[in-house]
Each structure stands twice: as C-alpha cells, then as structure tokens.
Amino acid sequence: MEGLRPVLPEYGGACIDSVVPALLDLDREPPDWMPSQLLEAEQVVVLVLDGLGWLQLDRFAKFAPTLRGLEGRSITSVAPTTTATALTSITTGLAPGVHGVVGYRMSVEGQVLNVLRWNANGRDARSAISPESTQPHVAFEGQRPPVVTRAEFRETGFTRAHLAGARHLGWRMPSTLVAEVAGALRRNEPFIYAYYDGIDKIAHEFGLGEHYLTELRAADRVAADILEVLPPGAALVVISDHGQVDVGENTITPHAEVLAHVDVQSGEGRFRWLHARPGHSRQLLEAAVAHHGDTGWILGVDQIIEEGWFGPVVSDEARSRLGDVALVAREVVSYTDPTDTGLYELRARHGSLTADEMLVPFLTAFG
C-alpha cells in the first residue's frame, strides 16, 4: 500500500451523507448516481450492513449472491471511516464537521468519550455529557420513521445522539429484524431504516477469514429475506458505513519520542489522534512524521481541515474535539493506545481512508 493517496469522501455527492436526504425529500433534484426508479418508489427500506466494504463484497462475491445480484455501485464513506461517525452522517445527512461526532473516541469537555459505549473514564457518561447536546442535529430531516435496530441499543447514549426522535422497533435475532421490516411495510410506512451489525462484529473479532465468510452468508440471507417480503412498488436500498482491513497482530505503539509530546490520545487504531502537551504541537508533528511516516499519513489538524477530510465546513465545536496530529494508517497496521480497550483484541479494523475502508456499496432492488 506504499505510496497510496487517501480516498477523500465525496460529501454532498456519491457519499453516504447524501442517501437519506435524497430518499426523504423527493422535491430535491435526484443525484445522477441514484436510479430514478428509486425516487418513484412508494416505500423504501434502507438496510445498513455495518462493516461491509465494496472491495470486500467484490472479493468475496460468491458468499453473498443476493447482494452481488443487486444493481449498484460504490460510494464513499466519511472520515474517519468508523461506525459512530458514519452512522451519524447517514441519519442526519451531514458531514462530520457539522454534526460533530468526529470519531469513535473523541475529546469532549476535557474527557475522552467512547461514543458507542457513551462512557468516559470507564463510567456511564449519559448524564455528564448529554448525547442530545453533543449531537444536536435532527435525524431523518425531522421525520420520525421506524428504525429497526437491536433492542438493547434503544437507550444507549449513541442512539440518543444519532437517532433521536425515531420510532424504535427492536430486534434480538436476524429473523425478527426481517419480521419487523415486514410489519412496517404492511403498515404502509413510506420509509424504513434497518441496521444489522453482524459483519462488523465478526470481522473485528476474527478477521476476514472463515468466520467472516460464514457471517457474510448470513447477512446476505437477511437481505434475501427482506426482498421476499418487499411488496410491489417498494424498494430496498443496501448501504454500509465503512469497509474493513484485516490487521491481525500488526500493531504499532507510537514511538517514545512521539509520546513524549502527547497529553492524551483519542480516535482509534487506524485513525489515531494525538493531543499535544501545551506548546508541543510542532514537535509532536515532526516526531510523528519521522517515526511513523513509513506506515501512515501523518497530518496536523489544520491540514486535515483545509483538505476537507471532515467536510467543507468544520464547526468550532467539532474542531475542539479533534487532536493536534493524526496517525492515519496507510499500511495494514493499527496504532495502539493503552486506554483504548475492549473485550478482545481487534483483528479487522477501520477508520482510515484507504479504498478498502472508504468505498462502500450502494445497492438497490425493487418489489
């Protein structure tokens, strides 16, 4: 992967932030990359398959015959290519620089907030850091569509941050996801949002090997089952939030000369933010380039903003949540942070702007 350039998001164009606004507002000029038939559908189901990159779908096509049989193309995710940021862009239709959920772990009010768990310093942060204030923009343009997602996600801080106001239809098994979608279609709901996280979870724990391929078959079956209950005049749209890179044990601890200038870290393994000690921003950038420029794109925060990684506009609030220097993995590696822990060591990862992570499917089918 040496010498690759980052794949920048196509905000406002063929990007995940454009999908929901186009489907909800039929008075808008339809994007030229979206089938016109889709905008004429009487009902639309948007199925988000977390962690399914376009290049992985192409590589493992025989394990997903239903999905690969759909009409479609690749579109871009957002930066960073991480679930918290990307799902918020999907539901709000906004770039990260506007909605402000700028990473999996981000600096908020002097603490590093784990957005998916909504905790800081190992404690529930829903009272101390309001989800609705952290991400105040309405989801689904203020409409209240049914959202079919895991039942246990209903009261999480992240759900409150990116799905506020939606009507939740919880599922506990993939079969009930399909049943809830079918019920919403029978009730003539015009827009239904469904979220399935199996591919991402399995890839994180096991990489892109046998377990992943078995899960890809299962996710393909979910899509096939939804197609079976799709009535005439309805459409299915399948998208994802990001792709994956199988990093395995290729982890890198930032060099001691880099860490000497670091106060705290945020972000994640393939898009690691280094927050400089007061007065050490320049030294931090120089040390990071010297020691990690062979494996990653090393940029200061001002350059990232100028190049539009987080969108054409970055609010002061979003800017305050970014670090000073970003280690963005170009090679198949992950940068470690001892405070970024979980139940197990992740094998497949995402967050960076390689094609494997940035390109995601946009697939359509009609009843």
C-alpha positions, 0 to 999 in steps of 0.5 A: 500500500506504499505510496497510496493517496487517501480516498477523500469522501465525496460529501454532498455527492456519491457519499453516504451523507447524501442517501437519506436526504435524497430518499426523504425529500423527493422535491430535491433534484435526484443525484445522477448516481441514484436510479430514478426508479428509486425516487418513484418508489412508494416505500423504501427500506434502507438496510445498513450492513455495518462493516461491509466494504465494496472491495470486500463484497467484490472479493468475496462475491460468491458468499453473498449472491443476493447482494452481488445480484443487486444493481449498484455501485460504490460510494464513499464513506466519511472520515474517519471511516468508523461506525459512530461517525458514519452512522451519524452522517447517514441519519442526519445527512451531514458531514462530520464537521457539522454534526460533530461526532468526529470519531469513535473516541473523541475529546469532549469537555476535557474527557475522552468519550467512547461514543458507542459505549457513551462512557468516559473514564470507564463510567456511564457518561449519559448524564455528564455529557448529554448525547442530545447536546453533543449531537444536536442535529435532527435525524431523518430531516425531522421525520420520525420513521421506524428504525429497526435496530437491536433492542438493547441499543434503544437507550444507549447514549449513541442512539440518543445522539444519532437517532433521536426522535425515531420510532424504535422497533427492536430486534434480538435475532436476524429473523425478527429484524426481517419480521419487523421490516415486514410489519412496517411495510404492511403498515404502509410506512413510506420509509424504513431504516434497518441496521444489522451489525453482524459483519462488523462484529465478526470481522473485528473479532476474527478477521476476514477469514472463515468466520467472516465468510460464514457471517457474510452468508448470513447477512446476505440471507437477511437481505434475501429475506427482506426482498421476499417480503418487499411488496410491489412498488417498494424498494430496498436500498443496501448501504454500509458505513465503512469497509474493513482491513484485516490487521491481525497482530500488526500493531504499532505503539507510537514511538517514545519520542512521539509520546513524549509530546502527547497529553492524551490520545483519542480516535482509534487504531487506524485513525489515531489522534494525538493531543499535544502537551501545551506548546508541543504541537510542532514537535509532536508533528515532526516526531510523528512524521519521522517515526511513523511516516513509513506506515501512515499519513501523518497530518496536523489538524489544520491540514486535515481541515483545509483538505476537507477530510471532515467536510467543507465546513468544520464547526468550532465545536467539532474542531475542539474535539479533534487532536493536534496530529493524526496517525492515519494508517496507510499500511495494514497496521493499527496504532495502539493506545493503552486506554483504548480497550475492549473485550478482545483484541481487534483483528479487522479494523477501520477508520482510515481512508484507504479504498478498502475502508472508504468505498462502500456499496450502494445497492438497490432492488425493487418489489 
